[in-house]
Amino acid sequence: MPKIIRPNQSISFVLLGVCLIAALANKVSADEFQIGETVFTCELHAVGSDIAARMFHRAEMLADGRVLITGGIGVNPLPPALFSIDAISVYDVKQRSFTALTGQDDKPVTLLQGRAHHTQTQLNDGRVLITGGRTGAWERYDGRDSDTVEISNLASGLTTAGPPMSEKRIYHTATTLADGRVLVAGGKSWQVFDPTTNSWSKPVLLKRTRSRHAALLVDPTHLLLVGGLGNGGNSLEMIDIEASTSALFKSRFREHINDHGAALLPDGRVLIVGGQKNFQLETLNDCYLFDIQRDDMVRIDGPAETPGGISDFQLIKTDDHIVILGGEAEKGRHDTELDLVAAFSYQRLEWSSCAKLSRPRDDAVAVMLPDGSILIVGGAASAFQKPIPTASAEVIRIDKHLLGDVNQDGRVDNADEKALHALIVAPERQADALHTLADVNRDGKVDERDKDLLERAVQAKRGGAGLEKQ
């Protein structure tokens, strides 16, 4: 199966939270946290704003290290109105800034037509494939579903029309295959785009119709489709790419769901997160672990911070965990946009809250950067009972440390006792980055009780030699 972060002191926002993932030492007493355990620390900082406020846009990391962002739903100031936008921007990781994509004549490159809910895929030759979505939205007109295709040549700065798909698709998925082709699935069928011939394969009918689903490449020749809006909302369907067939699993969700997330875990199982009911349009806090080989599905708890459920969030996989960011909770057709950051540990198979975004972000985009941090751009928050997109962006970084390692030298020892004492006598320093590592009893403050617990832990372990990072 395919295999499925040291802080920067110059950041604008410092540590916002700590999440427990694995124990490396025994408890000092039955009601105390394990000093020396591995914890995730989360840092957040703002970066420059995108060139356009948008939601329902798309983004991905390019081979040259930049992040490309296309389309979406924007907001027109006068008269106030939501509309499909054609803007293309790039984010420079080193400069932490956004600029318009420009061609050889230094003029801005745009999409041929404004579109949202589309797919964006960089091809092996450097071009970018844009498919479907919804075009022509303006004010109360939602626009029209599209079968159109655009291909952007980043080297020349030219965007040209590509061959249309076999059907109109919106909220569909596009997956890059091992040989560089792109499999697009959604609506009634799936088909494959070959960049060497700029052509589509013949469409293959799905067993169930679906959009707003999730798609996972589980091996070079099999693609798993999960849930979705349509009559496949409670099902999982496996596409056999070579045989041009698909089959349904016997396992079913308890609800028909869409706008959920899914990720392949290192052990080969699939984590399925949240979503909303297809018919009631209310969010769910359900999570599932699906065993592909056994065709077995087990329900597990969702994030504790989302009792009203969650959908429309961004999902990012790292080496240690899965992160979900933003999203919305919906009840009785009333949306509440979320500023959530939550991490799912591969080791413990549990959720922990790690931080809060600087603002709620519903239908944003998120991309993992080369240094392991995560860029999240745009999205919407409600204003005047309407979703209003933003151009703001931020970066979150998640690192591993030891609880009690106040001086961050990779071990918990007598030096940390001194560092913790310095924080207690100088409370103004407790806003420094990673001060939460000193809050060893996790009560939200750094005080003498933390110092006493740390001293006892160091003395109890290795005769005061300290607890080292494993």
N, C-alpha and C positions, 0 to 999 in steps of 0.2 A: 504494500500500500504506500502511497506517497506520504512523506513525513510532513506530517502536517507542521535589565537594560541599564555610571558614576555621574553624578549630577553636575550641571553647569551652573556655577555660582552667579553668572551674569543674567540669569533669567528674571523676568518681571514678577512672576508669581512663584512662591516657594511651596514647600511641602503642604499638601492639602489632606493627606490621609495615609494610613498604613493598613495593609491587609494581611491577615494571617494566612500562610499556606502550608508550612510543614514544621514539625517539631524536631529540634536537634538536641534538646536537653530535657531533663526531668523537671517537673514543677517544684518550686521551693516549698509550696504547700498546696493543699487541694483547691484553694480558691485564688491562686495567683497564676499569672501568665508565665510562660516558659521563657525566661531570659536566655538569650542565645539562639532562639528560634529564627528561622529565616522569615523575613517579612518583605512585602512589596512596598516600596515608597514611591509616591506619585508626585511629580512636579509639573506645573502648568505655566506656560508663558504665552503672551500675545505675540502675533507676528503681523506684518502688513496686511492691509485689506485687499481683497480681490478687486478686480476692475469693475465688477458688477455684483449687485445684490442678487442672489439666486437661491432657488430650491429646486429639487427634482433634477439637478444637474448630474454630471458624471465626471470622474477624475481617475487618473492612474499615473503610476511612476513610469517615466520614459527610460529608455536604455541609456540616455546621456545624463541621467541623474536629476532632471527637472520633473515637475509634476504638471501634467496637462489637464486643463479643466474646460469642459465644453457645455454649451447650451444651458437649459434650465428654464424655470419660470422666474421672471424678474418683475420689478415694480416700476411703473411709470409715475413720476411725481405729479405732473400736471397734464391732463387730469389724472387723479390717482387711479391706477388700474394695474392688474396683473397681466403679463403678456409673455409669449414665447420669445426667448432671446437667442441670438446667433453668436454671442461673444465667445471667443476662445482666449484663454489666458494661460500663462505658465508661471509656476512658483519656483523661484531660485532658492535652493536649500541653503546655500552659503550666505546669500544676501538677505534671506528671510523677507523676500518681497515678491509681489505679483506684478507682472507686466502683460500687456497684450501680446499675443503671438504675432510676429511680423514676418513678412516674406523678404525676398531679395531686394525689393524696392522700398523696404522699411515701412510699408503700409500694413495696417492691421489685417490679419487673416481672420475670416469669419466663416461660420457655417453657411451653406447655400440657403438655408432657411432656418428660422428659429425653431427649436424643438426641445422637448423635455421628455422624461421617462424613456429615453433611448438607451442604446448600449454604445460603449466606446472601447475599442480594443486596438492596442498597438500590434502591428504585424511584424514578422521577423525582418522584413526589409526596411523598417522604420516608418512606413506609412501608418495612418490611423484609420480604422474602419468604424464608421458611425452607422448604426442601423435603426430604423423605425422610430418609435416614440410617438409623441403627439405634437402636431405643428399648428400654427395659426391661432393660438389662444390669445384672447383679448377681452378685458373686462369680464363680463359674465359668460362669454363664450369660451368653452373649455378647449376648443380646437378640434382637430380630427386625427384619428389614428392613421398611421402611415406605414406604407411598405417600402418607402424610399431609402436609398443608401447613399452615403457620401464617403469619399476617401480623401483624407488630407495628407498631402506630401509635405512633411515638415522641412525637408531640405530646400524645396523650391518655394514653399509658401503657397502652393496652389491647392485648392479644394475642388474636386470634380465629382460629378454624379457617378455612382456605381450602378450595377445591375440591381433592379428591385428584387425584394424577397417574394416568395410565393404567396404570402398573405400579409395583411396589415398586422403589425405586432406592437404592443405597448406593455410596459412592465415585463418584458421578456428577459432572457438571459443569453449571454454570449460567452463561450468558454473556449480558450485557446487549447488546441490539441497538441500532442507531442511532436507532430510533424509540421506544425505551424498553421494548419488550417483552423478555422473558427466555426464552432458548432453553435447555431442559434436555435433556441427552443422557446416556444410560447404559442398561445392560441391553440390551433388544432394540430400543429405539426412541428417538426424540426428539420433543419437542413444545414449543409456545411458549405462555407465559403472557402474557395481555394485561391489564395493570393497570387499564385503563379500563373493562373489563367484568368483571374478576375471574374470568376463565375461561381454560380451556386449549384449544388447538387439538387437532384430531384427531391421534393419534400417527402417526408415519411410521416404518416399519421401517428399521433400519440394515442395511447389507450384512453387517456382522459384529457379534456381541455384544461388549460391552466395558464394563468399569468400571475404576477406578483408572487411567484414561487421562488424557491432556492434551487441552485444547481451545483453539484459537486462532482469533479472528475475523480473517481475513486481508483482508477488505474488507466493506463493509456487507451484502453478500448471501451471503457464503461463510464457513463455519466448518470448520476443519480438526480432525479427531479423530486422535490419535496413540497407537498401541499400546493397551494395556489388558489387564485380566484377562478372558479369554473367547477365542473363536476368532478375534478380531481383533488378537491381541497382537503380531503381526509386521507389521501393516499400517497404512496411513494412508488415511483416508476423508474426502472433501470433501462437506459438506452444501451443497446449493444451496437456500437458504432460500425464495426466491420460487417456485421450481419444486417445492418439497417432494420433492426427490429427493436421492440421494447416490451417489457413485461412488468406487471404490477406485483408488489409484495402483498402478502396476506395481512401484515401489520397495518393498523389503522390508528389515526388520531381520534380522540374523543369528540373533536369538533372539526368542521371544515375551516381551515386557516389560510390566511395570506399575510403578506408583509411581515414575515417572520425572518429568522436568521438560522443558518446551519453551517457547521464546520466539521471537518474530518479530524478526529483525535488521533494521537500517535498509535493507539492500540487498535485502530481500524474502525472503531465505532463512530457514530455520527451524533453530535450534539445538536439538538433542534431547540431554538429559543423563541418563546413568546409568539407574537402574531395577533391578528384579530379575527373574530368570527366572520365567516363569509356572509352570513345572512343578517346577524344582529349588529354588525359593525362595532363590536365592543372588544377591547383588548384582553388578552389572556396572559397570565403569568406562568403558564405551563412550560415546562422543559421536559425533553425526552432524550434518552440515550437509546439509539437504534443500532442493533447488531446486525450488520448486513448479512454475514455468513449464516447466522441462525434465524434470520427474519424474526427478530424478537425486539420488542420495544418496551422500555421501562420509563415511567414518569418519575421525574425528580423535581425538587424545589427550584423555583426561579429566584432571581435576585430579591433579597429581603426588602430592598428599597423601592420595589415596584409592585406593591400589593394590588394596584389597579390594573396590572398587566403592562405590556410594552410592545410597541411595534414601530416600524419606520426608523429603526436605529441603525447605526453603522457597526459592523462586526469586523474585528481585526485579529488575526492569529499571530502569536509570537512563539518563541521556543518553549515557553513555560506555561502559557495560559492563553485564554481567549478574552479579548476585551470588547465590551459593547459600550457605545457612546451615544448620548442623546436619545432621540425618539419621542414617542408620545404615548399617553394613556388616554383611552377613549371610553366614555360611559354615557349612554343615552344621547349619542351623537354630539357630546361635548368633549372637545379635545383639550388635553393638558400637555403642553410641550415640556420635555424633560431635559435636565442638565446632568444626567447620570453618567458616571464612569464606573463600571463594575467589571471585575475580573473573575474568570472561571479557571480554577486550578486543575491542571491535568493530574497532579498527584493526589489531591484530596477530593476531586470531583465535587467541589463546592464553590459557591459564589461568595465574594467579598466586595464591599464598596471600597473604592480606592481614592476617589476625589469627586469634585463637582466641576463641570465645565463653567466657564465664565458667564455663560448665558444658555438658556434652553436652545436646543438645535434639533428641529424635526426635519427629516428629509434632507440632511446635509450630505457631504461626502467625506470620507476618511481614507488616508493612504499612509502606509508605513514607509518611513524615510530610511535612507541607507544606514543611519546610526541607530536604528531600532526605535526611535521616537515616532509618534503618530501625529500627522497633520490632519486637522478637521476644519473644513471650510464651508461657510454659508449655512444654509438651513433656515428654518422659519420659527418664529415665536408669535403668539397671538397678540394682536393689538386691535382694539375696537371690534372684537369678536371675529377677526379675520386673520389668516396666517400671513405674516409680513416677512419676506425674505431679508437676509442680511448679507453684507459683503465681508463681515469680520471673519477672522480665522485665529486659530490657536494651535499650539503644539503641546502634547502631553508626553512625558517621559516616565517610564516605569522601570525602576531598578530594584535589585535585591540587596538587602543588608541584614545585619543581625540585630535583633531587639536588644538594646543595651549598649550597642557599639557607638557611644556618643561621639567619640573622636574619629570614627569611620576608618579605622586602620585594619579592619578585617578580623578583629578578635575582641572579646569582652574581658577586660582585666582591670587591674588597679588604676590604670590611666583613665579609664572611663568613669571611675568613681570621682576622680578629681574634676574631670570635665563636667560631670553632672552637678557637682557641688558649685562649680562656677556659674552654671545656669540658674541655680537656686538663689544664689546671692546677687545675681544680676538679672532680674526678670526681663529686662528690656532685650536681652539676648535670646530669649526664648522664641522670638519670631524668626531666628536664623534657620536656614535650610536644614532639614532633617532633625530639628529639635525633638520631633515626636519619638525618635528612637530612645530618648531619655524617659519617656512616659511609660515605664516598664509595666505598670499595673493597669495601663490603658483606661485611666479615669478622666482624661482630657486636660490634665495639668501636670506640671513637673514640680515636685515638692520633696520634703524630707522622707516621705514614705517610699518614693521611688529610690532614693539614695540608700535607705535601709535594705530594701529588697535586693538592690544590685550588689551591695556589700556582702550580704548573706549568700547570694548565688555564686559570686566569685570565690568566696572562702570555701563553699561546699564543693566546688568543682576543681579538681586537680590541685588541691592545696593552695589555691589562690593563683595558679599559673594562668588561668583565663580560659575562655571558651573560644576556640578558633573556628573560622569559617571553613566548612567542609568542602 
